[in-house]
């Protein structure tokens, strides 16, 4: 059995870049920053930030491009994919590992502008019964909020309606 699954909760490092391929497909690229903190042997707090390149296709990319800005918190699920090409100038083989977005949920806006207490986004669940009780291990939360967070299910919709956006 093979598994290629990535789950991240982080913040956009810049506004998403939305483009259209020659075939008319929308593709959105953005970078997500995640920070890990720990205490070293002397008790001093240390932090390390990782930057993740993310690619979102079709409706998901359009929604992220339209509603997300630098600093926006996102919950992202996807798969790792490495592409390669020959550099025009040096002739060297170049590599780039990206996360191909499969699912996402909005988190806090930049500066915590959601208007409520700081709560991490919930992972997408397969059914509504597990959605309300799913633990948020990826976000490091000790408790799970009982309030239902609205989501957009892009598989069921032909068009994203502004009234469906949860902020």
C-alpha positions as a Markdown table, in Angstrom:
| # | Residue | x | y | z |
|---|---|---|---|---|
| 1 | Unk | 0.0 | 0.0 | 0.0 |
| 2 | Unk | 1.3 | 3.5 | -0.9 |
| 3 | Unk | 0.3 | 6.8 | 0.7 |
| 4 | Unk | 1.1 | 10.3 | -0.5 |
| 5 | Unk | -0.8 | 12.6 | 1.8 |
| 6 | Unk | 0.1 | 16.1 | 3.2 |
| 7 | Unk | -1.8 | 18.0 | 5.8 |
| 8 | Unk | -0.8 | 21.5 | 6.8 |
| 9 | Unk | -2.2 | 24.5 | 8.7 |
| 10 | Unk | -0.3 | 27.6 | 8.0 |
| 11 | Unk | -0.4 | 31.2 | 6.7 |
| 12 | Unk | 0.0 | 32.4 | 3.1 |
| 13 | Unk | 3.4 | 34.2 | 2.6 |
| 14 | Unk | 2.1 | 36.3 | -0.3 |
| 15 | Unk | -1.1 | 36.8 | -2.2 |
| 16 | Unk | -1.9 | 33.8 | -4.4 |
| 17 | Unk | -0.9 | 34.0 | -8.1 |
| 18 | Unk | -3.7 | 33.0 | -10.4 |
| 19 | Unk | -3.0 | 32.0 | -14.0 |
| 20 | Unk | -4.8 | 30.3 | -16.9 |
| 21 | Unk | -3.1 | 27.6 | -18.9 |
| 22 | Unk | -3.3 | 27.7 | -22.8 |
| 23 | Unk | -6.1 | 25.1 | -22.6 |
| 24 | Unk | -8.2 | 27.4 | -20.3 |
| 25 | Unk | -7.6 | 25.7 | -17.0 |
| 26 | Unk | -7.1 | 27.9 | -13.9 |
| 27 | Unk | -4.0 | 27.2 | -11.8 |
| 28 | Unk | -3.2 | 29.1 | -8.6 |
| 29 | Unk | 0.2 | 29.0 | -6.9 |
| 30 | Unk | 0.9 | 30.1 | -3.4 |
| 31 | Unk | 3.3 | 29.5 | -0.5 |
| 32 | Unk | 2.3 | 28.5 | 3.0 |
| 33 | Unk | 4.5 | 29.0 | 6.0 |
| 34 | Unk | 4.4 | 26.7 | 9.0 |
| 35 | Unk | 6.3 | 27.3 | 12.2 |
| 36 | Unk | 7.5 | 24.7 | 14.7 |
| 37 | Unk | 8.7 | 25.7 | 18.2 |
| 38 | Unk | 10.5 | 23.8 | 20.9 |
| 39 | Unk | 12.8 | 24.3 | 23.8 |
| 40 | Unk | 16.5 | 23.3 | 23.5 |
| 41 | Unk | 18.5 | 21.6 | 26.3 |
| 42 | Unk | 19.1 | 24.9 | 28.0 |
| 43 | Unk | 15.4 | 25.7 | 28.1 |
| 44 | Unk | 15.6 | 28.4 | 25.4 |
| 45 | Unk | 12.7 | 28.6 | 23.0 |
| 46 | Unk | 13.6 | 27.9 | 19.4 |
| 47 | Unk | 11.5 | 28.3 | 16.2 |
| 48 | Unk | 11.9 | 27.0 | 12.7 |
| 49 | Unk | 9.7 | 28.1 | 9.8 |
| 50 | Unk | 9.2 | 25.9 | 6.7 |
| 51 | Unk | 7.8 | 27.2 | 3.4 |
| 52 | Unk | 5.6 | 25.0 | 1.3 |
| 53 | Unk | 4.9 | 25.5 | -2.4 |
| 54 | Unk | 1.2 | 24.7 | -3.2 |
| 55 | Unk | -0.6 | 24.4 | -6.5 |
| 56 | Unk | -4.4 | 24.6 | -6.7 |
| 57 | Unk | -6.3 | 23.7 | -9.9 |
| 58 | Unk | -9.7 | 24.7 | -11.2 |
| 59 | Unk | -12.4 | 25.9 | -8.8 |
| 60 | Unk | -10.3 | 25.4 | -5.7 |
| 61 | Unk | -7.6 | 27.7 | -7.2 |
| 62 | Unk | -10.2 | 30.2 | -8.3 |
| 63 | Unk | -11.7 | 30.4 | -4.8 |
| 64 | Unk | -8.3 | 30.7 | -3.1 |
| 65 | Unk | -7.2 | 33.4 | -5.6 |
| 66 | Unk | -10.4 | 35.3 | -5.0 |
| 67 | Unk | -10.7 | 35.2 | -1.2 |
| 68 | Unk | -7.3 | 34.7 | 0.2 |
| 69 | Unk | -4.5 | 37.3 | 0.8 |
| 70 | Unk | -1.1 | 37.3 | 2.4 |
| 71 | Unk | -1.4 | 36.3 | 6.1 |
| 72 | Unk | -4.6 | 34.2 | 5.6 |
| 73 | Unk | -4.6 | 31.0 | 7.6 |
| 74 | Unk | -5.5 | 27.9 | 5.6 |
| 75 | Unk | -5.9 | 24.2 | 6.4 |
| 76 | Unk | -4.6 | 22.3 | 3.3 |
| 77 | Unk | -4.7 | 18.7 | 2.3 |
| 78 | Unk | -2.9 | 17.4 | -0.8 |
| 79 | Unk | -0.2 | 15.2 | -2.2 |
| 80 | Unk | 3.5 | 15.7 | -2.9 |
| 81 | Unk | 4.7 | 16.0 | -6.4 |
| 82 | Unk | 8.2 | 16.8 | -7.7 |
| 83 | Unk | 8.6 | 18.1 | -11.2 |
| 84 | Unk | 11.9 | 18.7 | -13.1 |
| 85 | Unk | 13.1 | 20.7 | -16.0 |
| 86 | Unk | 16.4 | 21.7 | -17.6 |
| 87 | Unk | 17.5 | 25.2 | -16.8 |
| 88 | Unk | 17.8 | 27.4 | -19.9 |
| 89 | Unk | 20.9 | 29.3 | -18.7 |
| 90 | Unk | 23.0 | 26.7 | -17.0 |
| 91 | Unk | 21.7 | 23.5 | -18.6 |
| 92 | Unk | 21.4 | 21.9 | -15.1 |
| 93 | Unk | 18.4 | 19.7 | -14.2 |
| 94 | Unk | 16.2 | 21.6 | -11.7 |
| 95 | Unk | 13.7 | 20.2 | -9.3 |
| 96 | Unk | 10.8 | 21.6 | -7.4 |
| 97 | Unk | 8.6 | 19.7 | -4.9 |
| 98 | Unk | 5.1 | 21.0 | -4.6 |
| 99 | Unk | 1.9 | 20.1 | -2.8 |
| 100 | Unk | -1.0 | 19.5 | -5.2 |
| 101 | Unk | -4.0 | 20.8 | -3.3 |
| 102 | Unk | -6.9 | 18.4 | -3.0 |
| 103 | Unk | -8.9 | 20.0 | -0.2 |
| 104 | Unk | -8.7 | 23.2 | 1.9 |
| 105 | Unk | -10.6 | 25.2 | 4.6 |
| 106 | Unk | -10.3 | 28.8 | 5.4 |
| 107 | Unk | -8.8 | 29.8 | 8.8 |
| 108 | Unk | -8.3 | 33.2 | 10.4 |
| 109 | Unk | -7.9 | 36.2 | 8.1 |
| 110 | Unk | -4.7 | 38.3 | 8.5 |
| 111 | Unk | -4.5 | 39.9 | 11.9 |
| 112 | Unk | -7.2 | 37.6 | 13.4 |
| 113 | Unk | -10.0 | 39.6 | 11.7 |
| 114 | Unk | -12.5 | 36.8 | 12.1 |
| 115 | Unk | -14.0 | 38.6 | 15.1 |
| 116 | Unk | -14.0 | 35.7 | 17.5 |
| 117 | Unk | -11.5 | 33.7 | 19.6 |
| 118 | Unk | -8.6 | 32.2 | 17.9 |
| 119 | Unk | -9.6 | 28.7 | 16.6 |
| 120 | Unk | -7.8 | 26.5 | 14.2 |
| 121 | Unk | -9.7 | 25.3 | 11.1 |
| 122 | Unk | -11.1 | 21.8 | 11.2 |
| 123 | Unk | -10.0 | 19.1 | 8.9 |
| 124 | Unk | -12.6 | 18.1 | 6.2 |
| 125 | Unk | -14.6 | 15.1 | 7.3 |
| 126 | Unk | -16.3 | 12.5 | 5.2 |
| 127 | Unk | -19.7 | 13.0 | 6.8 |
| 128 | Unk | -21.4 | 15.6 | 9.0 |
| 129 | Unk | -21.4 | 13.4 | 12.1 |
| 130 | Unk | -17.7 | 13.2 | 12.3 |
| 131 | Unk | -17.2 | 16.8 | 11.2 |
| 132 | Unk | -18.4 | 18.2 | 14.5 |
| 133 | Unk | -16.2 | 15.9 | 16.6 |
| 134 | Unk | -13.0 | 15.4 | 14.5 |
| 135 | Unk | -9.9 | 16.1 | 16.5 |
| 136 | Unk | -7.5 | 18.8 | 15.3 |
| 137 | Unk | -4.2 | 17.1 | 15.9 |
| 138 | Unk | -2.5 | 18.9 | 13.1 |
| 139 | Unk | -3.2 | 22.3 | 14.6 |
| 140 | Unk | -2.1 | 21.2 | 18.1 |
| 141 | Unk | -5.5 | 22.1 | 19.7 |
| 142 | Unk | -6.3 | 20.6 | 23.1 |
| 143 | Unk | -10.0 | 20.9 | 22.7 |
| 144 | Unk | -12.4 | 20.8 | 19.8 |
| 145 | Unk | -14.9 | 23.6 | 19.2 |
| 146 | Unk | -18.5 | 22.5 | 19.0 |
| 147 | Unk | -19.6 | 25.2 | 16.6 |
| 148 | Unk | -20.0 | 24.0 | 13.1 |
| 149 | Unk | -17.8 | 25.8 | 10.5 |
| 150 | Unk | -19.4 | 26.1 | 7.1 |
| 151 | Unk | -17.5 | 24.7 | 4.2 |
| 152 | Unk | -17.9 | 24.8 | 0.4 |
| 153 | Unk | -18.1 | 21.4 | -1.2 |
| 154 | Unk | -16.7 | 22.0 | -4.7 |
| 155 | Unk | -17.7 | 18.5 | -6.0 |
| 156 | Unk | -21.4 | 19.2 | -5.6 |
| 157 | Unk | -21.4 | 22.8 | -6.9 |
| 158 | Unk | -21.0 | 24.0 | -10.5 |
| 159 | Unk | -20.6 | 27.6 | -9.3 |
| 160 | Unk | -19.3 | 29.1 | -6.1 |
| 161 | Unk | -21.8 | 31.5 | -4.7 |
| 162 | Unk | -20.7 | 34.4 | -2.5 |
| 163 | Unk | -23.3 | 33.5 | 0.1 |
| 164 | Unk | -21.6 | 30.1 | 0.5 |
| 165 | Unk | -18.3 | 31.6 | 1.5 |
| 166 | Unk | -17.9 | 31.3 | 5.3 |
| 167 | Unk | -16.6 | 34.8 | 6.1 |
